[in-house]
Amino acid sequence: MIQTLPLALPGALVDLHRIDLTALYSNGWGVQAFDVAAAPNGEVYALYGVYRHTSGVAADEQDLAVANFGYRIITRYSAGGEVLAIAACCPARSHETASAVADGSDMTLSVLPDGTLAVSARPNNTTLIAPDLSRVVATYDSKDRRPFKEFTPGDAFATSIGVTPSGRLLCTVAEYGVWRYGSVITNIVGVADGPLTSTAKPVIEALASLDPEPARQSDADLRAHVVHQGAPVGLTNRPRPALTELVAGEDSLSSWHDSRLGRPVPLADDLFVIPVYARTFRGGSRGQSFVFALVNDQGEMTGRLHGLHEWRDSPFTGFCFNLAADPRRGHAFHLNRYGLYAWNRAGVLRTKLDTEAKAFKPLTHFTLTGCTPAGDLLLTHNKQHTILRVPVPDTLTGLGAAVEEALRTYSRQRTVLKKQWEPVNWHWTQTSALFHRL
């Protein structure tokens, strides 16, 4: 079923901070989508942010009409597309109401096998939230690791989580000292086979690493719940050869130092796609190396997703780094400014929908954010703040026709939403009592 869902702004926050919805984002405010996840029952969760940061405004400014602010917003939609609940968390101002959600960068969503919503962020912060968004069930907070300061480890779990068809958790874990930086950067990919609950967290078996030798670690950086060869990951113990070592010899002109891990996706219960991206430069990075590695649950790199050219298909244009996968049918997907790409489980490129074609040019305005358990693609519109749900046929040869139909339907459904919601500059405001803070 094709659906168009609005990323709703809570009217209470719009009124509290007197947000001018007609103002351009160049004035120092904005709305940004982060992630979308779907539950097996058809419900959808969206994670996005609203912020205002105006230079010259003091940090202790009390007038909420001009003060800087920032929130993460989570919205729950029914299988039919109705907004069921909206929750705000992680306020940027220290004197705002404290949030029970552990904040961090690169925040993502996942729906656990028992229906609990997991919100994860770097470094290794995971918060469990009731499916109806009514309350925080548990918080695993790694605490902040800073150079030259005493570090007391918190209760960490993962930086991101994906779920396989049988309920295994595909996790990334951040480590201190990656590429010799004095910060905590995503460096490990692993799988957990037990349930993550409010009272217990499973052991993550490390499968792959990015930097094989992070610097300046100590015993405080060991995590008992992340293991490799029976011992906690840290110091000199992590999977070797690292992904960067496996691909280093393929391009003598490109260095994988300062590369980074993208968010991996499960292509099957025992096969995963792990994206690795070379260093990003301020002056432009198109043509930089990237690898979508196929890694099994024994930690072996068995292949890759083939068929992308480093320049002509570069994900660095527009920073389109997301992958999605339908493990039920063994399909992997990637969307960037040059096309929508689909592979089979063997890593063979089966379809490219070229955005140079008129029918698919609108895809340049969307970001791929995930895949539902039924195999539908979830896209977010970068300017109109909507979610588009695109059904995918069983055979990838029909993907082009399915996407064309979804884009035509999107235009019609968006028109209906505009009449219902009356958005201002594509900002959809929800004024009901569904909103609360976590």
N, C-alpha and C positions, 0 to 999 in steps of 0.2 A: 504494500500500500504506500503510495507516494504521500508524504506529509510535509507541510511547512509549519514550523513552530517558531514563535517569537521569543527572543531573549529579553524577558521582561525586566524592566527596572522597577524596583519597589517604590511606589508613590511616596511612602513614608520617608525614604532617603532623599528623594528628589525634593520634597518639601522641607525636610530638616536642613539640608545644605543649600537650599534655594538654587538648584542647578538650572542654568539657562540652557534648555535643550536646543535652542536655536543657535547657540554659539559654536563656532568652528573649533575643531580639536587643536588647532594651532594656538588657541587661547589658553591651553594648559589643562584641559580635561579630556576624558575619553571613556569609551566602553570597548572592552576587548574580550573576545572569546578565547578560552583556554582549552577546554576539553568537553566531549560529550560521550556518555556511556549509556548502554541499553541493558535492561534486565530481560531474562527469559520470558516474563509475562507481557512483554511489549512496552512497558513503561520506559521512559527516557529521562536521563538526568543531564543537565547542562551546568558547566562551571564557567563563569566569566567574571570580569572585574569592572568596576567603575571607580574612577579616581579624578581628583583635581590636584594639580601641583603647579602653582603659580609662583614664579620667582619673585622674591621681594616680600613674600608673606611670612611673617614670623612663625616659628614652630609653636609658640604658645598663644597664637591668635584665638580669641574667644568668639568672635563673630562668625557663626557658622556659614553665613552667606558668602564669606570671602576666604575662610580658612581652608587649608589643604586637607584632603581626606583620601581614603582608599578603602575599598571593601572587596572581598571575594563573595560572589553570589552563587548559590546553588538552587536550581529550579527543577522541580519534579513534574513530569507530564504523564498523563494517562496514556494508555495504548491508543486512545482515540484522539490524542492531541490536546486535551484540556489541561490547563495549569492547575496542579493540585496543591502545590506548596512552594514557597520561596523563602530561603534562609540566607542571611548574611553572616559572614564570619571574618576574622582576621583584620580588624580595623587598623589603619595605618597610624592613627593618632594614639599616643600612649595613654591619654586620659579618657579615651572612649571606653565603653563597656568591654571588659576583657572577653576574649573568645576562648572556648574550649577546644577549638581546632588548632592543631599545630601548624604554624605558618612556615613558609619557605618558598624557594624559587621553583620554577618548572612544575607547578602543581597540576596533578592529573586525577582522574576519576577511574574507578572500576567497581563493578558489582560482584561481590563475593558469592560463592555457591549457595550460601544460606540467605541471600537477598540483601545482606548488609552492604551499605555503600562505604567504600574505602576511598579516602582522600589522602593522596600521598604527595610529598614535596621534598625537594633536596634541602638538607642532607638527611635522608633516611627517616623522615617524619611521616607517620601514618596515623590517620584518625578514622575511627569506625563510627558511622552515623546510622541511626535507625532508618529503615527503608522509607518511612513517611517523613523523614527530615525533622522529626519532633525533638530529637535529643542526640547528644554525643554519647556513644556507648563506651568508647575507650580511646585513649590518646597515647601513642608511642612517639615520644619526643626525644630526639638524639642529643639535644642541647647544642650549644654553639661552640665550635672548636676554632679558636683564633690563635695565630702565631704569637709566641712570646708571652702567652698567658696560661695560667694553670687551668687544666681541663679536667672537669669531672664528668665522665660519660653519663648520658641519660639512658633511657629505655628505648633504643632505636629499633626500627624494623626495615623499611625499604623506601627508596626514592620514587619508584613507580611499581605498579602491579598490573599484570595481565592475567587473564584466566583462560585455561585450556578447556576443551569440552568435558573432560573428566573431573575438572575442578582443581587441577594443579595451578599453583601460583607462579607465574613467570615474573621475576623481580629484577630490578636494578638496585645496586647498592653503591653509595658514594664512599670514597676514601680520602683521607688527608694526604697531602703532598704529591698528588698526581701531577706529572710533568714538572715537579719541583715547585709547584705553587704552594703558598701558605694558606690554602683554603681546601674545602672538601668538595671534590668533583666526582661525578658518576664514573665508576671504573669497573664494576663487577656485574655480570649477569648470572643469575642463578635460578633454581627451581625449588619451590617448597611443596611438599606433598601432604602436609597436615593442615588442619583448619586454623585460620587466624581468628581469634575470638577476644573477648574482653578480658579473659583470664589467662590466655596462653597464646604464644606465637610459635609457629613451626620453625624448624631448622631450614635454612636456605642453603642448598648444595650449590656451590659456585661452579659454573660451567666455563666461563670465558672472562678474560680481563682485557683492558685497553692498554694501560701503561703497566709493563711487567714489574717495574721497580720504583714505586712511589717513594719519595724521599722523606727523611726526618720523622718517621713513625716511631711510636713507642708502645709499650705494653698497653697504654690507655686506649690505643686505637684498635685493639683486638675486639671483635664482636663474637660472643659465644654462639649466637644464633646463625652466623654465616660461616660455613666450614668448607675446607678443601682438603681432601685426603685425610679426613678424620680430625683435623685441627682447625682452630679459628683462623679465618682469613686476616692477614695483616703481617707487617714486617716483611719477611721474605716468602711468605706462604700465600700463593694465589695461582690460578691456572696458568701454565706455560706450555707451549709458546702462546704469548698474547696475540690477540687478533692483529695488532699492528705489526707484530713480527711475522705473522703468516702472509701478510700482503705487502710487506716492505720491499720485497725484491721485484714486484711487478712493475713498478714505475720508478726508475732511477732518478727521475727529475723531481719527484714529489716526496717530501718528507712527511711522515706521519706523526712527528713530534707536535704536540699541541692539538692533536686531533681529539674528537669527542664521540661519545656514544649517543646515538639516538635512542628512542624508546623501542625496545624489541616487541615483536608480536608473535603469537603462536600460530604456526601453520598446520600443526597437528599436536597431539599430546606429547610427542617426542621429537618434534622438529620446530625450530624457531628461526625467525628472520631477525638478525641483529644488524642495524645500520651503523656504519662508522663513517664519520665525515672529517676530512682534513681541515686544517686550520682555516678560520674565516678572517679575511682581511677587510679593513675599513674601506679601502679604495676599490673594492669589488673582488668577488671570489669565484665568479663564473669560470668553469674549467678546472677548478680544484677537484682533487680525487675524492671518491666516495665508493663504499662497498656495501651492498646489502647481502651480508653473509648468511648462509644456511648452516646452522649449528644444531647437532642432535643433543639428546639428553645425556650423552656420555661426554659432552664437551668437544666433539670432533667437528671441525669445519668440513662439511660434506660437499659444499658448492656455494653458489650465490644466485641471486636473481640477475639474469643476463639481459642484454639488449639495450642498455642505456649508454649514450655517449656522454662523456664528461662535459663537453661544451654544449652540444645541441639539446641535451636533455638535463641540463644542470639544475639540481634542486637548490643551488645557492642563489639563483635569481629569485628574489622575493622571500628567501629563507623558508622554502617549502620542504620541511624535513620529516613530515609524518608518513608513516606506513600504516596500513590496516590489513587485516587478514580475516578470512572466513575459513577456519579450520575444518568445519563440517564438510565443506566441498573442496578444501585444499587450494583456495585462491588467495593470492596476495595482491595488494593494490597500493599505488602511489600516485599522488596528484601534485603536479607543479605547474609552473607558468606555461610549459610547453605541451602538456598533455596529461591524460589519465591513462595509467599503465596497469595491466593486469597480467599476472603470472600463474602458472600451475605449480603444483607441489614440487616438481622437479626443477623449478627455477627458470623454465622456458617462458619467454615473453609471448603471450598469446594475443594480446590486443593493445594497441595504442590509439587513443582518441586524440588526434592532433588538434590543439587549440587554434591553429591557423585556419582550420575549417570553420565556416560561419556557424554551423550547428553547435559546435563545441566551444566557441570563443567565450561564452558566458562562464565557463569553468574557471577562467583566470581570476574571477572574483570570489571564488570559493576556496576554503581550506578543508582538506580531508581530516576528519577528527576521529573516525572509528568505523566499526562494523558491528551490526547487531548480531545476536546469537542466530538469527534467521538468515544472516548473510546480506542484509541491506546496508548500503553505504550511508554514513552520516557525514554531511558537509555543512560547514557554517559559512554564511555570506559575510565577507569582510567589511562591508559598508552598510548593509541593510539589517544586520544583526538578527539573522534568522537561521534556523536549522532546516536543511533539506534532507529528507529521507528518500533514498533511491533504491528501489528493489533491483536485485541483480539476478539475471536468469541463470539456470543451472549450467548452461554452456556459455562460455565467455564470448563466443562468436556473436551472441545477441546483445552484448553489452552496449554497443553504440546506439541501437534502437531504443533500449531501455533508458539510457541517459538522455537522449533527445526528448522522449516522452516526459521524463521527469522535469526537464527544464521548461517545457511548454506548460506543464501542470503547475510548476512553481509560479509562473507569472499569473495564472488564474487564481491560485490559492492566496498569493500575496495580495492581490486586489481585494479579495474577500476579507482578509485580515485588516487591511487598511480601513475598510468601512466599519469593522467591528471595534478596532482599537484606536483609530485616529492618531497614529504616531506623529511625532514632531521630529522632522529630519531623520526618520527611520529609527527613532527611539520609542520603544513600546513600553508604556507605563501601566503597571498593574496597581490599582488603587484599592483592591479588596483587602479583607482581613487575613489573607493567606500568609502574610509576611511575618517573620520573627527572626530573632538573632540566636546564633549558636555560640 
